[in-house]
Structures are given as structure tokens and as C-alpha cells.
Amino acid sequence: MRLAEKVAIVTGGATGIGEAIAFKFCREGAQVVVAGLAEDPIDEVVSRLHRQGGEAVSFKGDLADEDSARECVDNAVECFGKLDILINNAGVLNALRPIEDFPTEKFEELLSSNIRTVFMMTRAAVPELKKTRGCIVSAGSEAGWNGAPNFAPYGGTKGFVHAFMKGVAVEQAKNGIRANCVCPGPIDTAMTHDETGPFDRETEEMVIAATALGRRGTVEEIANVYAFLASDEASYVTGALWLVDGGITIAHGNVGEKVPQKLAVAPGMTLPVENALSGSR
């Protein structure tokens, strides 16, 4: 139970990777605030966490809003007495267009969901994290590392998160706070399927072919890395960008097509997630 007696906020915690993080953290002993927008299936996820023996509460609000972010942190402290871990998972990938055709309203949504939410939640959480010598783990992306054609603005927002976490890591080290990023590649969520996200079929096939392991990652594989970075086992890790991308960053060309089909198989899921392909986070 690597997170026993820890209190965590997971933003975007009801769908995709966030849901898996919430279940993983509860399994590791944490008390979890599942935070997200009112339309997210937050209450349903919290109910399932309870049935699994986890301790969790819900928080609904737009965390890009300053007051909502502070209320979310206050809610964690009110419910569980403290805050040890902030997981900045909330974010969107909302369009696949060349830059000259990228809609302004989609860009504004990216700024709000991917940048403003991370800033507001981090700023609100730091005073409480100082008390517990806590940590922050934010959702980066290999797109923020490499850049990404046809969703360049998304990669740009993740590049901000990478630099922001590095700056917070150095700034807050004197207070015992660690700050890191998990940088996924193509993961089996709504984002990377043409039926549920912005990818068209060609892009979907292209990113899988460009991944050294020849497949998408699972939400559980990403949640495992979050759990490590949030735990005391990672006590000497701060300001780091952890690529969890199946080798897409180091690959050149369609190397995934060379992986035998029997090897391009994800490990079985042990977390009881139901919303991996829901939402946009």
C-alpha cells in the first residue's frame, strides 16, 4: 500500500486515464477526491470506488476557475484533514487540423483545460502541500516533447506543463514539494479512436505504427507510473518528464509494423475501470 494515509486530488478523475489513477490510488491506500466537470460521471466512479473498499469523495466544478480550484483543495482538507498529492490530469485533445485551419474556439478550450486548470490547481494546492511535504504530478505528453503535426496547439499546451512543472519543482524544493510530469504516448482512450475523438482513421493507424511496441498503452499502465511518482519510493525524483509512450519518441518510421501480432498485445487490466473510452481526458 504505497499511498497509505495519503490524500490525493485527481482532476479529470472520472474518465480515461484519470479514472484509472483514482482506482490505482485507492488500491494503494490513498483517500481520493475525484474532481471534474459536472457532466462527468464522477458520482458513478466514486460509488464504484466505495464498492471496491476505497475512500473517495467527489468534487464537481470548472477547475480553470480560481474559486473552484480553491474550493476543490478546501474540500479535500475538509473531508480528509490534509492534502498530500495533486494529480493534474484534466485536459483535452479537441481538434485535428493544420494550424491555418485550427479553430480559435478550440485553441481557447485547450488553454483553459490544459494550462489554466494546471496553474489554478497548483497554485491552490501548494499552501497545503507545504504542510505535508507533498507532491504534484501533472499530465504532460510526448506531443509536448516532440511537437505534433495537425494538433500543434495541443502539443504546445503540454510543453507549457512540462516547463511549468520543472519551474515549480525548483521553486518548491525548499518546501519539500516534488513536481513531475507523466508524458504518455498513444493510450487506449477516447482521444485516440476515430469514433470517439479527434483522430481520423489514418492518424489512428499512423501513431500506432510509429510506436516501437506496436500498440496503444492502457490507462492502467499510465496509472502505475503516476502511483510510483506520487509515492515515497520516488522521493529523489523531481522536475522529471517521464515518457510512458511505448517508444514513440525514440522511434523513426513505422517500426511498430515490425512487431509480431502476438507481441503487440497489452497486459490484462486489473483495475475495474469502465470509462476508459469516455470523455476527452
HELIX and SHEET records of a PDB file:
HELIX    1   1 GLY A   16  ARG A   27  1                                  12    
HELIX    2   2 ILE A   42  ARG A   51  1                                  10    
HELIX    3   3 GLU A   66  PHE A   80  1                                  15    
HELIX    4   4 ILE A   99  ASP A  101  5                                   3    
HELIX    5   5 THR A  104  LEU A  110  1                                   7    
HELIX    6   6 LEU A  111  ARG A  116  3                                   6    
HELIX    7   7 THR A  117  THR A  132  1                                  16    
HELIX    8   8 GLU A  142  ASN A  146  1                                   5    
HELIX    9   9 ALA A  152  GLN A  172  1                                  21    
HELIX   10  10 ALA A  173  ASN A  175  5                                   3    
HELIX   11  11 ALA A  190  THR A  192  5                                   3    
HELIX   12  12 ARG A  201  ALA A  209  1                                   9    
HELIX   13  13 VAL A  219  ALA A  230  1                                  12    
HELIX   14  14 ASP A  232  ALA A  234  5                                   3    
HELIX   15  15 VAL A  255  LYS A  258  5                                   4    
SHEET    1   A 7 GLU A  55  LYS A  60  0                                        
SHEET    2   A 7 GLN A  31  GLY A  36  1                                        
SHEET    3   A 7 VAL A   7  THR A  11  1                                        
SHEET    4   A 7 ILE A  85  ASN A  88  1                                        
SHEET    5   A 7 CYS A 135  ALA A 139  1                                        
SHEET    6   A 7 ARG A 178  PRO A 184  1                                        
SHEET    7   A 7 LEU A 241  VAL A 244  1                                        
END                                                                             
